[in-house]
Amino acid sequence: MFGTLKTLMTGANARAEETLRDTYAIELIDQKIREATASLSAAKTTLASLIQQQRAEIRQIEALQTRISDLMQRAQAALKDDRSDLAGQAAQAVADLENELTLRQTTSQRLEARILQLRQSLETAHRRLLDLKQGAIAARAIRREQKVQRRIAPHLAAQSPFDEAEDLINRVTQDADPFEQSQILREIDTGLSADRTAGDIAGQMADAGYGPATQSTAASVLARLKAET
């Protein structure tokens, strides 16, 4: 039971989260774009720092190479003058400088590799950010269209103002012509009057003995009773 309740609660929370994300989708997109922009800016700062470090290493390497070259020339001159003591000191200094040069060259190479990798990552992130901004523009346009559709949809439903207006128009346009209706009523009244006049004349002639009676009378009823008896 508790497992079922936990599953239902988890499902309800997931649906609520989806509804919330759908409702505030544009706001969430804008926030994610701001976060991506901030990350890209931080990565650019890191890249600038790495480039600065590499340039400093390159300057140190060039300075070491210059010092090594100078000491080598001085050591050669000391050897020519049989000053092995000075030449030995110069050789030791050159060895120390060469060891430092090797370390700095290794550091420079590592920095160069990191710079190259970060540049590629920045280019990819920059393109994705541009795509996100274009997608956000499209999403805003779609959301505006959806809002317009939601405002129009109720008016397109059954018994909407559109339908009511159409019904009123049909009632007005299909309403009977009052003049034609009056004329038809006069024609009906005229016909009824003519039928009534003809009936009166036929009754008068039947009473005078011309033709059968048009209406039942007390005399005709008594005559039928006498005939039956």
Backbone as a chain_set.jsonl record, in Angstrom:
{"seq": "MFGTLKTLMTGANARAEETLRDTYAIELIDQKIREATASLSAAKTTLASLIQQQRAEIRQIEALQTRISDLMQRAQAALKDDRSDLAGQAAQAVADLENELTLRQTTSQRLEARILQLRQSLETAHRRLLDLKQGAIAARAIRREQKVQRRIAPHLAAQSPFDEAEDLINRVTQDADPFEQSQILREIDTGLSADRTAGDIAGQMADAGYGPATQSTAASVLARLKAET", "coords": {"N": [[0.825, -1.207, 0.0], [1.845, 1.263, 0.922], [3.89, 1.446, -0.893], [2.463, 1.752, -3.273], [1.188, 4.214, -2.792], [3.454, 5.833, -2.62], [4.388, 5.623, -5.24], [2.26, 6.834, -6.619], [2.408, 9.442, -5.564], [4.917, 10.157, -6.45], [4.458, 10.134, -9.216], [2.515, 12.177, -9.365], [4.016, 14.381, -8.507], [5.882, 14.473, -10.568], [4.23, 15.072, -12.755], [3.298, 17.562, -11.92], [5.677, 18.997, -11.927], [6.309, 18.896, -14.66], [4.153, 20.344, -15.684], [4.654, 22.819, -14.495], [7.125, 23.435, -15.677], [6.329, 23.595, -18.338], [4.605, 25.777, -18.188], [6.279, 27.89, -17.437], [8.187, 27.864, -19.412], [9.48, 29.627, -21.246], [10.651, 31.489, -19.526], [12.388, 29.783, -18.156], [14.034, 28.981, -20.263], [15.282, 31.417, -20.901], [16.663, 31.837, -18.498], [18.434, 29.642, -18.489], [19.921, 30.282, -20.725], [21.151, 32.597, -19.816], [22.724, 31.463, -17.799], [24.358, 29.799, -19.36], [25.654, 31.736, -20.873], [27.075, 33.059, -18.848], [28.778, 30.974, -18.049], [30.23, 30.637, -20.397], [31.505, 33.103, -20.514], [33.113, 32.912, -18.218], [34.752, 30.806, -19.006], [36.098, 32.024, -21.116], [37.562, 33.896, -19.697], [39.243, 32.179, -18.281], [40.651, 31.06, -20.427], [41.978, 33.332, -21.364], [43.647, 33.777, -19.189], [45.266, 31.466, -19.285], [46.535, 31.842, -21.753], [47.946, 34.132, -21.153], [49.702, 33.112, -19.189], [51.145, 31.297, -20.751], [52.417, 32.996, -22.547], [54.052, 34.383, -20.779], [55.726, 32.268, -19.99], [56.944, 31.759, -22.419], [58.402, 34.113, -22.759], [60.16, 33.832, -20.592], [61.48, 31.512, -21.412], [62.781, 32.422, -23.726], [64.442, 34.331, -22.528], [66.062, 32.657, -20.927], [67.309, 31.122, -22.914], [68.791, 33.101, -24.131], [70.549, 33.819, -22.025], [71.858, 31.362, -21.642], [73.148, 31.076, -24.095], [74.875, 33.28, -23.975], [76.497, 32.653, -21.699], [77.705, 30.292, -22.611], [79.334, 31.276, -24.656], [81.05, 32.84, -23.132], [82.209, 30.88, -21.525], [83.606, 29.37, -23.445], [85.469, 31.26, -24.238], [86.901, 31.529, -21.845], [88.051, 29.002, -21.599], [89.796, 29.047, -23.756], [91.648, 30.775, -22.764], [92.777, 29.281, -20.84], [91.389, 29.312, -18.425], [90.09, 27.37, -16.643], [88.738, 27.211, -14.274], [86.931, 29.363, -14.241], [85.532, 28.637, -16.526], [84.411, 26.231, -15.677], [82.632, 27.083, -13.702], [80.923, 28.569, -15.285], [79.917, 26.519, -16.886], [78.505, 25.033, -14.995], [76.489, 26.853, -14.351], [75.266, 27.058, -16.84], [74.24, 24.467, -17.066], [72.359, 24.419, -14.965], [70.651, 26.405, -15.926], [69.768, 25.218, -18.304], [68.373, 23.02, -17.324], [66.259, 24.344, -16.045], [65.216, 25.548, -18.309], [64.243, 23.333, -19.693], [62.15, 22.504, -18.012], [60.47, 24.733, -18.167], [59.865, 24.75, -20.897], [58.421, 22.36, -21.073], [56.253, 23.057, -19.452], [55.202, 25.152, -20.986], [54.417, 23.742, -23.285], [52.375, 22.123, -22.231], [50.587, 24.105, -21.439], [49.969, 25.142, -23.936], [48.634, 22.971, -25.11], [46.385, 22.822, -23.42], [45.271, 25.297, -23.938], [44.598, 25.042, -26.644], [42.674, 22.991, -26.503], [40.734, 24.218, -24.869], [40.039, 26.379, -26.47], [38.752, 25.066, -28.598], [36.586, 23.991, -27.2], [35.349, 26.353, -26.403], [34.613, 27.434, -28.89], [32.729, 25.527, -29.71], [30.845, 25.805, -27.63], [30.124, 28.456, -28.042], [28.839, 28.351, -30.541], [26.694, 26.686, -29.866], [25.426, 28.32, -28.02], [24.572, 30.413, -29.649], [22.736, 28.981, -31.197], [20.921, 28.333, -29.176], [19.934, 30.878, -28.519], [18.672, 31.573, -30.921], [16.787, 29.525, -30.939], [15.341, 30.274, -28.674], [14.155, 32.63, -29.563], [12.448, 31.584, -31.528], [10.865, 29.992, -29.856], [9.584, 31.935, -28.283], [8.036, 33.183, -30.257], [6.341, 31.07, -30.997], [5.029, 30.647, -28.543], [3.669, 33.101, -28.287], [1.929, 32.847, -30.455], [0.462, 30.637, -29.575], [-0.85, 31.754, -27.363], [-2.483, 33.621, -28.64], [-4.07, 31.853, -30.113], [-5.352, 30.531, -28.011], [-6.917, 32.602, -27.035], [-8.634, 33.021, -29.162], [-9.838, 30.566, -29.551], [-12.1, 30.02, -27.737], [-14.09, 31.558, -28.944], [-14.543, 30.236, -31.249], [-15.83, 28.006, -30.566], [-18.817, 25.92, -29.97], [-21.947, 27.681, -30.181], [-20.75, 30.151, -30.126], [-19.903, 33.698, -30.247], [-19.558, 34.122, -32.984], [-21.174, 32.118, -34.134], [-23.664, 32.844, -33.049], [-24.035, 35.36, -34.184], [-24.184, 34.619, -36.884], [-26.572, 33.11, -36.803], [-28.445, 35.118, -36.167], [-28.224, 36.726, -38.436], [-29.155, 34.922, -40.38], [-31.787, 34.632, -39.486], [-32.777, 37.182, -39.914], [-32.429, 37.526, -42.684], [-33.912, 35.417, -43.686], [-36.46, 35.927, -42.853], [-40.026, 36.246, -43.234], [-41.562, 38.162, -45.877], [-43.33, 40.939, -44.937], [-45.2, 42.379, -46.473], [-45.807, 40.63, -48.548], [-46.926, 38.6, -47.025], [-49.243, 39.874, -45.99], [-50.672, 40.253, -48.336], [-51.161, 37.594, -49.043], [-52.861, 36.85, -46.891], [-55.077, 38.48, -47.422], [-55.894, 37.319, -49.807], [-56.679, 34.807, -48.86], [-58.783, 35.51, -47.144], [-60.531, 36.578, -49.026], [-61.102, 34.313, -50.56], [-62.38, 32.735, -48.62], [-64.673, 34.301, -48.17], [-65.912, 34.165, -50.645], [-66.491, 31.43, -50.766], [-68.328, 31.258, -48.664], [-70.433, 32.881, -49.57], [-71.248, 31.501, -51.845], [-72.153, 29.172, -50.625], [-74.329, 30.128, -49.122], [-76.114, 30.911, -51.155], [-76.593, 28.406, -52.34], [-77.913, 27.166, -50.236], [-80.23, 28.713, -50.01], [-81.469, 28.156, -52.465], [-81.921, 25.411, -52.157], [-83.812, 25.446, -50.106], [-85.91, 26.528, -51.478], [-86.702, 24.448, -52.975], [-85.138, 23.621, -54.99], [-82.959, 21.363, -55.758], [-80.948, 19.254, -53.549], [-80.977, 19.481, -49.928], [-78.61, 21.511, -48.292], [-77.92, 21.591, -45.658], [-78.594, 19.988, -42.513], [-81.903, 19.81, -41.162], [-84.594, 20.33, -38.77], [-86.961, 19.391, -39.854], [-86.041, 17.61, -41.786], [-84.867, 15.72, -40.19], [-87.103, 14.687, -38.759], [-88.471, 13.618, -40.858], [-86.803, 11.494, -41.558], [-87.042, 9.934, -39.28], [-89.807, 9.195, -39.355], [-89.79, 7.702, -41.631], [-88.299, 5.521, -40.894], [-89.9, 4.34, -39.021]], "CA": [[0.0, 0.0, 0.0], [2.719, 2.434, 0.987], [4.611, 1.525, -2.161], [1.544, 2.318, -4.263], [1.046, 5.641, -2.484], [4.705, 6.493, -2.984], [4.413, 5.7, -6.7], [1.29, 7.854, -7.029], [2.943, 10.75, -5.204], [6.025, 10.44, -7.375], [3.86, 10.492, -10.499], [1.874, 13.49, -9.244], [5.084, 15.381, -8.465], [6.465, 14.573, -11.905], [3.283, 15.811, -13.593], [3.298, 18.963, -11.482], [6.924, 19.608, -12.41], [6.173, 19.081, -16.113], [3.227, 21.457, -15.891], [5.358, 24.048, -14.126], [8.14, 23.704, -16.702], [5.626, 24.042, -19.548], [4.05, 27.112, -17.958], [7.358, 28.884, -17.381], [9.238, 27.378, -20.328], [10.244, 30.756, -21.794], [11.482, 32.024, -18.44], [13.459, 28.813, -17.904], [14.972, 29.06, -21.389], [16.08, 32.643, -20.726], [17.576, 31.631, -17.372], [19.489, 28.725, -18.922], [20.79, 31.024, -21.639], [21.996, 33.462, -18.978], [23.718, 30.611, -17.151], [25.321, 29.383, -20.388], [26.457, 32.918, -21.202], [28.01, 33.271, -17.74], [29.796, 29.921, -18.13], [31.09, 30.948, -21.541], [32.34, 34.242, -20.122], [34.124, 32.409, -17.283], [35.712, 30.018, -19.785], [36.937, 32.978, -21.848], [38.516, 34.456, -18.734], [40.241, 31.127, -18.042], [41.499, 30.975, -21.623], [42.858, 34.5, -21.372], [44.671, 33.562, -18.165], [46.213, 30.464, -19.798], [47.344, 32.469, -22.798], [48.882, 35.038, -20.47], [50.746, 32.293, -18.578], [52.014, 30.747, -21.793], [53.268, 34.073, -23.06], [55.085, 34.631, -19.774], [56.68, 31.169, -20.095], [57.728, 31.953, -23.654], [59.382, 35.163, -22.482], [61.179, 33.245, -19.726], [62.288, 30.591, -22.236], [63.665, 33.23, -24.58], [65.476, 34.922, -21.671], [66.981, 31.578, -20.564], [68.103, 30.784, -24.092], [69.76, 34.179, -24.319], [71.553, 33.697, -20.971], [72.662, 30.166, -21.91], [74.04, 31.377, -25.229], [75.913, 34.207, -23.504], [77.42, 31.932, -20.82], [78.481, 29.367, -23.431], [80.389, 32.052, -25.321], [82.026, 33.242, -22.127], [82.939, 29.687, -21.107], [84.554, 29.048, -24.516], [86.578, 32.222, -24.166], [87.709, 31.205, -20.663], [88.819, 27.8, -21.914], [90.901, 29.435, -24.638], [92.653, 31.449, -21.936], [93.128, 28.338, -19.783], [90.713, 29.622, -17.156], [89.141, 26.267, -16.466], [87.923, 27.468, -13.095], [85.787, 30.171, -14.676], [84.772, 27.841, -17.481], [83.625, 25.261, -14.903], [81.506, 27.787, -13.079], [79.971, 28.894, -16.352], [79.279, 25.268, -17.309], [77.504, 24.68, -13.986], [75.376, 27.793, -14.511], [74.549, 26.669, -18.061], [73.486, 23.243, -16.763], [71.187, 24.801, -14.186], [69.729, 27.127, -16.8], [69.19, 24.268, -19.259], [67.348, 22.257, -16.603], [65.102, 25.23, -15.898], [64.654, 25.717, -19.642], [63.471, 22.128, -20.01], [60.902, 22.554, -17.25], [59.595, 25.789, -18.709], [59.373, 24.303, -22.204], [57.362, 21.374, -20.809], [55.09, 23.816, -18.979], [54.654, 25.876, -22.141], [53.728, 22.782, -24.151], [51.133, 21.754, -21.569], [49.689, 25.253, -21.558], [49.527, 25.232, -25.331], [47.626, 21.918, -25.313], [45.167, 23.228, -22.716], [44.707, 26.434, -24.669], [43.974, 24.519, -27.864], [41.47, 22.265, -26.111], [39.747, 25.172, -24.383], [39.569, 27.137, -27.638], [37.776, 24.232, -29.298], [35.388, 23.925, -26.361], [34.697, 27.659, -26.465], [33.972, 27.569, -30.195], [31.524, 24.692, -29.68], [29.885, 26.423, -26.719], [29.642, 29.681, -28.667], [27.857, 27.974, -31.562], [25.493, 26.189, -29.186], [24.742, 29.462, -27.419], [23.857, 31.091, -30.74], [21.575, 28.143, -31.522], [19.96, 28.49, -28.092], [19.283, 32.185, -28.645], [17.735, 31.466, -32.042], [15.688, 28.684, -30.478], [14.52, 31.054, -27.745], [13.335, 33.533, -30.379], [11.387, 30.759, -32.116], [9.969, 29.568, -28.781], [8.738, 33.081, -27.929], [7.054, 33.37, -31.327], [5.346, 29.991, -30.876], [4.229, 30.885, -27.35], [2.737, 34.192, -28.602], [0.892, 32.281, -31.32], [-0.393, 29.797, -28.747], [-1.696, 32.628, -26.559], [-3.514, 34.154, -29.536], [-4.988, 30.757, -30.413], [-6.179, 30.28, -26.835], [-7.92, 33.669, -26.934], [-9.594, 32.885, -30.253], [-10.499, 29.265, -29.5], [-13.455, 30.03, -27.159], [-15.036, 32.171, -29.872], [-14.784, 29.303, -32.336], [-16.561, 26.854, -30.031], [-20.253, 25.931, -30.24], [-22.68, 28.815, -29.641], [-19.834, 31.266, -29.937], [-20.431, 34.927, -30.85], [-19.621, 33.972, -34.435], [-22.369, 31.34, -34.455], [-24.842, 33.619, -32.703], [-24.194, 36.395, -35.201], [-24.662, 33.97, -38.1], [-27.979, 32.779, -36.607], [-29.235, 36.34, -36.269], [-28.242, 37.13, -39.841], [-30.049, 34.013, -41.088], [-33.159, 34.937, -39.112], [-33.193, 38.424, -40.581], [-32.494, 37.361, -44.14], [-34.923, 34.431, -44.045], [-37.757, 36.312, -42.31], [-41.029, 36.422, -44.291], [-41.852, 39.521, -46.312], [-44.64, 41.301, -44.357], [-46.128, 42.812, -47.522], [-46.28, 39.426, -49.217], [-47.795, 37.884, -46.091], [-50.526, 40.579, -45.952], [-51.377, 39.965, -49.58], [-51.67, 36.215, -48.973], [-53.995, 36.848, -45.971], [-56.23, 39.054, -48.125], [-56.37, 36.322, -50.759], [-57.38, 33.77, -48.101], [-60.068, 36.066, -46.709], [-61.39, 36.69, -50.21], [-61.558, 32.967, -50.897], [-63.363, 32.308, -47.63], [-65.913, 35.056, -48.413], [-66.551, 33.629, -51.857], [-67.07, 30.132, -50.431], [-69.484, 31.472, -47.814], [-71.513, 33.42, -50.421], [-71.759, 30.398, -52.676], [-72.903, 28.269, -49.748], [-75.609, 30.764, -48.785], [-76.996, 30.834, -52.317], [-77.011, 27.012, -52.509], [-78.91, 26.867, -49.199], [-81.491, 29.376, -50.357], [-82.087, 27.429, -53.575], [-82.429, 24.135, -51.633], [-85.036, 25.73, -49.362], [-86.969, 26.807, -52.46], [-87.051, 23.2, -53.622], [-84.243, 23.349, -56.109], [-81.784, 20.609, -55.348], [-80.952, 18.707, -52.188], [-80.634, 20.416, -48.856], [-77.175, 21.589, -47.992], [-77.744, 21.463, -44.214], [-79.612, 19.204, -41.806], [-82.916, 20.629, -40.485], [-85.506, 19.553, -37.924], [-87.933, 18.723, -40.737], [-85.399, 16.47, -42.445], [-84.648, 14.688, -39.17], [-88.426, 14.073, -38.509], [-88.824, 12.825, -42.033], [-86.054, 10.24, -41.487], [-87.623, 9.122, -38.208], [-91.07, 8.645, -39.833], [-89.513, 6.688, -42.647], [-87.759, 4.355, -40.219], [-90.984, 3.669, -38.312]], "C": [[0.861, 1.26, 0.0], [3.524, 2.589, -0.296], [3.75, 2.13, -3.247], [1.37, 3.813, -4.054], [2.295, 6.42, -2.883], [4.8, 6.664, -4.493], [3.464, 6.782, -7.205], [1.8, 9.255, -6.732], [4.083, 11.143, -6.136], [5.49, 10.852, -8.737], [3.218, 11.866, -10.465], [2.924, 14.602, -9.226], [5.711, 15.577, -9.837], [5.548, 15.35, -12.835], [3.251, 17.28, -13.223], [4.544, 19.687, -11.977], [6.85, 19.858, -13.915], [5.247, 20.255, -16.427], [3.897, 22.79, -15.593], [6.391, 24.426, -15.179], [7.486, 24.172, -18.001], [5.112, 25.468, -19.392], [5.132, 28.183, -18.025], [8.523, 28.479, -18.288], [10.099, 28.522, -20.837], [11.166, 31.337, -20.732], [12.649, 31.093, -18.144], [14.493, 28.844, -19.02], [15.88, 30.271, -21.225], [17.091, 32.474, -19.599], [18.73, 30.722, -17.773], [20.437, 29.417, -19.892], [21.703, 31.961, -20.854], [23.082, 32.647, -18.292], [24.784, 30.167, -18.157], [26.228, 30.542, -20.779], [27.493, 33.193, -20.117], [29.122, 32.226, -17.76], [30.765, 30.184, -19.268], [32.022, 32.106, -21.211], [33.446, 33.801, -19.166], [35.184, 31.597, -18.022], [36.633, 30.926, -20.589], [37.98, 33.597, -20.926], [39.618, 33.452, -18.431], [41.194, 31.006, -19.208], [42.476, 32.142, -21.676], [43.981, 34.338, -20.356], [45.712, 32.545, -18.637], [47.121, 31.051, -20.871], [48.38, 33.406, -22.186], [50.032, 34.256, -19.824], [51.705, 31.747, -19.634], [52.947, 31.82, -22.352], [54.367, 34.409, -22.067], [56.138, 33.532, -19.813], [57.559, 31.336, -21.323], [58.787, 33.034, -23.447], [60.506, 34.643, -21.592], [62.085, 32.3, -20.511], [63.251, 31.372, -23.109], [64.789, 33.852, -23.756], [66.506, 33.866, -21.255], [67.883, 31.21, -21.736], [69.18, 31.851, -24.345], [70.888, 34.075, -23.289], [72.449, 32.484, -21.212], [73.645, 30.426, -23.037], [75.182, 32.289, -24.796], [76.942, 33.483, -22.63], [78.273, 30.937, -21.602], [79.614, 30.092, -24.143], [81.482, 32.448, -24.32], [82.867, 32.034, -21.671], [83.967, 29.284, -22.165], [85.75, 29.998, -24.489], [87.485, 31.923, -22.972], [88.561, 29.969, -20.905], [90.009, 28.13, -22.81], [92.01, 30.093, -23.831], [93.087, 30.566, -20.767], [92.566, 28.724, -18.422], [89.614, 28.584, -16.941], [88.248, 26.476, -15.253], [86.679, 28.279, -13.45], [84.895, 29.4, -15.653], [83.904, 26.817, -16.76], [82.426, 25.899, -14.247], [80.424, 28.135, -14.121], [79.219, 27.644, -16.804], [78.205, 24.845, -16.316], [76.267, 25.577, -14.109], [74.547, 27.442, -15.738], [73.712, 25.422, -17.803], [72.219, 23.561, -15.975], [70.14, 25.503, -15.059], [69.045, 26.189, -17.794], [68.119, 23.405, -18.584], [66.069, 23.09, -16.401], [64.416, 25.434, -17.243], [63.786, 24.516, -20.028], [62.126, 22.129, -19.285], [59.931, 23.583, -17.82], [59.057, 25.414, -20.092], [58.246, 23.275, -22.061], [56.078, 22.068, -20.347], [54.413, 24.548, -20.126], [53.881, 24.939, -23.067], [52.394, 22.353, -23.544], [50.113, 22.879, -21.656], [49.137, 25.377, -22.972], [48.447, 24.192, -25.627], [46.308, 22.281, -24.635], [44.484, 24.384, -23.436], [43.978, 25.961, -25.927], [42.658, 23.814, -27.536], [40.363, 23.214, -25.663], [39.201, 26.034, -25.516], [38.494, 26.35, -28.393], [36.471, 24.148, -28.511], [34.618, 25.245, -26.408], [33.989, 27.864, -27.799], [32.681, 26.752, -30.25], [30.449, 25.321, -28.809], [29.29, 27.685, -27.324], [28.589, 29.374, -29.726], [26.563, 27.488, -30.922], [24.704, 27.338, -28.549], [23.975, 30.246, -28.473], [22.604, 30.308, -31.128], [20.499, 28.277, -30.443], [19.216, 29.822, -28.197], [18.294, 32.194, -29.805], [16.53, 30.608, -31.653], [14.769, 29.421, -29.522], [13.62, 32.026, -28.497], [12.162, 32.769, -30.99], [10.378, 30.343, -31.057], [9.049, 30.712, -28.358], [7.671, 33.313, -28.985], [5.953, 32.32, -31.237], [4.448, 30.225, -29.673], [3.242, 32.033, -27.581], [1.599, 33.683, -29.475], [-0.074, 31.414, -30.518], [-1.339, 30.64, -27.894], [-2.823, 33.214, -27.412], [-4.55, 33.08, -29.847], [-5.902, 30.471, -29.23], [-7.238, 31.36, -26.656], [-9.0, 33.52, -27.986], [-10.425, 31.629, -30.11], [-11.891, 29.317, -28.876], [-14.498, 30.6, -28.101], [-15.361, 31.264, -31.038], [-15.552, 28.085, -31.866], [-18.043, 26.977, -30.359], [-20.916, 27.101, -29.522], [-21.754, 29.98, -29.314], [-20.469, 32.528, -30.51], [-20.509, 34.848, -32.37], [-20.909, 33.246, -34.838], [-23.641, 32.137, -34.177], [-25.106, 34.712, -33.74], [-24.718, 35.8, -36.506], [-26.138, 33.604, -37.986], [-28.873, 33.998, -36.747], [-29.336, 36.818, -37.71], [-29.208, 36.256, -40.634], [-31.509, 34.312, -40.758], [-33.66, 36.192, -39.808], [-33.388, 38.211, -42.067], [-33.574, 36.387, -44.568], [-36.317, 34.784, -43.515], [-38.736, 36.592, -43.453], [-41.258, 37.896, -44.6], [-43.221, 39.915, -45.779], [-45.655, 41.72, -45.409], [-46.695, 41.601, -48.259], [-47.231, 38.648, -48.317], [-49.175, 38.542, -46.007], [-51.35, 40.288, -47.189], [-51.984, 38.561, -49.571], [-52.88, 36.137, -48.05], [-55.245, 37.414, -46.63], [-56.813, 38.056, -49.118], [-57.147, 35.212, -50.052], [-58.756, 34.267, -47.675], [-61.033, 36.17, -47.879], [-61.958, 35.338, -50.609], [-62.617, 32.467, -49.942], [-64.697, 33.011, -47.837], [-66.647, 34.509, -49.612], [-67.202, 32.283, -51.57], [-68.338, 30.294, -49.602], [-70.667, 31.992, -48.622], [-72.125, 32.328, -51.28], [-72.58, 29.433, -51.833], [-74.269, 28.846, -49.384], [-76.597, 30.664, -49.944], [-77.502, 29.408, -52.518], [-78.062, 26.637, -51.479], [-80.258, 27.481, -49.518], [-82.214, 28.626, -51.488], [-82.623, 26.084, -53.106], [-83.711, 24.35, -50.873], [-86.211, 25.994, -50.309], [-87.356, 25.563, -53.232], [-86.201, 22.861, -54.822], [-82.975, 22.663, -55.603], [-81.873, 20.129, -53.919], [-80.537, 19.76, -51.178], [-79.14, 20.368, -48.584], [-76.91, 21.423, -46.515], [-78.868, 20.614, -43.642], [-80.556, 20.136, -41.066], [-83.786, 19.715, -39.631], [-86.512, 18.785, -38.766], [-87.322, 17.493, -41.379], [-85.158, 15.335, -41.459], [-85.967, 13.959, -38.888], [-88.823, 13.19, -39.655], [-88.081, 11.486, -42.009], [-86.605, 9.327, -40.416], [-88.916, 8.459, -38.653], [-90.825, 7.536, -40.827], [-89.014, 5.402, -42.001], [-88.845, 3.605, -39.469], [-91.959, 3.11, -39.32]], "O": [[0.655, 2.184, -0.787], [3.808, 3.703, -0.737], [4.23, 2.926, -4.054], [1.4, 4.591, -5.008], [2.205, 7.526, -3.417], [5.235, 7.708, -4.979], [3.808, 7.551, -8.102], [1.645, 10.159, -7.553], [4.202, 12.296, -6.553], [5.992, 11.795, -9.349], [3.351, 12.64, -11.413], [2.74, 15.643, -9.856], [6.033, 16.699, -10.228], [6.009, 16.185, -13.614], [3.185, 18.147, -14.095], [4.477, 20.843, -12.393], [7.277, 20.909, -14.393], [5.523, 21.055, -17.32], [3.734, 23.762, -16.33], [6.522, 25.597, -15.535], [8.02, 25.043, -18.688], [5.169, 26.268, -20.326], [4.925, 29.251, -18.601], [9.687, 28.721, -17.972], [11.325, 28.405, -20.862], [12.327, 31.641, -21.008], [13.768, 31.549, -17.908], [15.692, 28.744, -18.761], [17.096, 30.171, -21.387], [18.236, 32.909, -19.716], [19.881, 30.998, -17.436], [21.64, 29.154, -19.873], [22.881, 32.107, -21.178], [24.23, 33.083, -18.21], [25.974, 30.159, -17.84], [27.426, 30.357, -20.991], [28.642, 33.519, -20.414], [30.282, 32.554, -17.514], [31.971, 29.982, -19.128], [33.194, 32.091, -21.586], [34.584, 34.255, -19.281], [36.371, 31.685, -17.707], [37.82, 30.634, -20.73], [39.13, 33.799, -21.317], [40.789, 33.819, -18.334], [42.402, 30.866, -19.019], [43.653, 31.966, -21.991], [45.124, 34.712, -20.619], [46.908, 32.737, -18.415], [48.323, 30.789, -20.895], [49.526, 33.47, -22.63], [51.188, 34.672, -19.895], [52.921, 31.737, -19.438], [54.127, 31.564, -22.596], [55.497, 34.692, -22.467], [57.328, 33.821, -19.684], [58.764, 31.089, -21.278], [59.924, 32.895, -23.899], [61.672, 34.972, -21.808], [63.3, 32.282, -20.311], [64.423, 31.011, -23.215], [65.937, 33.907, -24.197], [67.702, 34.154, -21.233], [69.085, 31.01, -21.561], [70.312, 31.543, -24.717], [72.058, 34.227, -23.64], [73.662, 32.56, -21.012], [74.816, 30.054, -22.959], [76.326, 32.092, -25.206], [78.143, 33.684, -22.808], [79.45, 30.757, -21.286], [80.73, 29.578, -24.224], [82.674, 32.396, -24.625], [84.074, 32.151, -21.459], [85.083, 28.895, -21.82], [86.892, 29.586, -24.691], [88.705, 32.049, -23.075], [89.701, 29.914, -20.443], [91.093, 27.569, -22.65], [93.185, 29.978, -24.179], [93.695, 31.051, -19.813], [93.197, 28.489, -17.391], [88.418, 28.86, -17.039], [87.126, 25.972, -15.21], [85.559, 27.964, -13.047], [83.669, 29.5, -15.609], [82.778, 26.558, -17.184], [81.334, 25.331, -14.235], [79.222, 28.017, -13.881], [78.02, 27.703, -17.075], [77.139, 24.366, -16.704], [75.136, 25.106, -13.986], [73.318, 27.506, -15.717], [72.58, 25.333, -18.28], [71.143, 23.043, -16.274], [68.939, 25.248, -14.96], [67.862, 26.358, -18.088], [67.091, 23.095, -19.186], [64.955, 22.595, -16.567], [63.188, 25.487, -17.318], [62.719, 24.678, -20.621], [61.094, 21.798, -19.87], [58.732, 23.333, -17.937], [57.913, 25.731, -20.416], [57.262, 23.298, -22.8], [54.977, 21.728, -20.78], [53.185, 24.559, -20.223], [52.818, 25.297, -23.573], [51.397, 22.233, -24.255], [48.932, 22.645, -21.912], [47.96, 25.684, -23.162], [47.465, 24.486, -26.309], [45.236, 22.075, -25.205], [43.258, 24.432, -23.527], [42.879, 26.424, -26.231], [41.651, 24.02, -28.213], [39.2, 23.042, -26.028], [38.019, 26.38, -25.516], [37.461, 26.9, -28.775], [35.385, 24.224, -29.085], [33.388, 25.253, -26.448], [32.886, 28.408, -27.837], [31.666, 27.217, -30.768], [29.281, 25.371, -29.194], [28.103, 27.964, -27.151], [27.565, 30.054, -29.804], [25.47, 27.831, -31.372], [23.473, 27.328, -28.541], [22.856, 30.695, -28.224], [21.545, 30.89, -31.36], [19.309, 28.33, -30.752], [18.005, 29.879, -27.986], [17.205, 32.756, -29.691], [15.393, 30.929, -31.997], [13.554, 29.223, -29.549], [12.464, 32.227, -28.123], [11.026, 33.244, -30.973], [9.174, 30.335, -31.314], [7.865, 30.49, -28.101], [6.523, 33.608, -28.652], [4.773, 32.637, -31.383], [3.237, 30.026, -29.76], [2.101, 31.96, -27.126], [0.441, 34.042, -29.265], [-1.282, 31.447, -30.749], [-2.504, 30.28, -27.721], [-3.97, 33.295, -26.972], [-5.751, 33.346, -29.848], [-7.089, 30.201, -29.413], [-8.337, 31.076, -26.18], [-10.159, 33.853, -27.738], [-11.592, 31.612, -30.501], [-12.809, 28.71, -29.429], [-15.657, 30.187, -28.073], [-16.344, 31.488, -31.744], [-15.892, 27.218, -32.671], [-18.488, 27.969, -30.936], [-20.522, 27.474, -28.418], [-21.964, 30.701, -28.339], [-21.485, 32.436, -31.199], [-21.407, 35.428, -32.982], [-21.632, 33.675, -35.736], [-24.583, 32.111, -34.969], [-26.25, 34.957, -34.123], [-25.581, 36.385, -37.16], [-26.887, 33.761, -38.95], [-29.934, 33.93, -37.368], [-30.396, 37.26, -38.155], [-29.982, 36.754, -41.452], [-32.371, 34.255, -41.635], [-34.812, 36.263, -40.237], [-34.38, 38.653, -42.646], [-34.106, 36.494, -45.673], [-37.259, 34.016, -43.711], [-38.348, 37.104, -44.503], [-41.164, 38.757, -43.726], [-44.208, 39.274, -46.14], [-46.847, 41.448, -45.26], [-47.888, 41.54, -48.558], [-48.226, 38.098, -48.788], [-50.182, 37.836, -45.956], [-52.564, 40.1, -47.115], [-53.115, 38.341, -50.005], [-53.841, 35.438, -48.369], [-56.345, 36.898, -46.429], [-58.03, 37.941, -49.269], [-58.153, 34.729, -50.571], [-59.758, 33.567, -47.814], [-62.221, 35.881, -47.735], [-63.134, 35.221, -50.953], [-63.61, 31.864, -50.348], [-65.749, 32.387, -47.696], [-67.874, 34.401, -49.599], [-68.302, 32.0, -52.044], [-69.311, 29.566, -49.799], [-71.801, 31.579, -48.378], [-73.344, 32.235, -51.427], [-73.604, 28.93, -52.294], [-75.258, 28.114, -49.345], [-77.775, 30.369, -49.74], [-78.676, 29.199, -52.826], [-78.993, 25.889, -51.779], [-81.3, 26.855, -49.325], [-83.436, 28.485, -51.458], [-83.665, 25.641, -53.588], [-84.624, 23.53, -50.968], [-87.362, 25.714, -49.976], [-88.258, 25.617, -54.069], [-86.501, 21.935, -55.575], [-82.056, 23.304, -55.093], [-82.757, 20.538, -53.166], [-79.873, 20.75, -51.485], [-78.507, 19.314, -48.644], [-75.775, 21.138, -46.134], [-79.955, 20.532, -44.214], [-80.134, 21.105, -40.434], [-83.727, 18.491, -39.747], [-86.875, 17.657, -38.432], [-87.978, 16.459, -41.51], [-85.228, 14.158, -41.813], [-85.968, 12.732, -38.785], [-89.437, 12.14, -39.464], [-88.644, 10.459, -42.388], [-86.645, 8.109, -40.586], [-89.124, 7.279, -38.37], [-91.558, 6.548, -40.867], [-89.278, 4.311, -42.507], [-88.754, 2.39, -39.289], [-92.959, 2.499, -38.94]]}, "num_chains": 1, "name": "protein.A"}
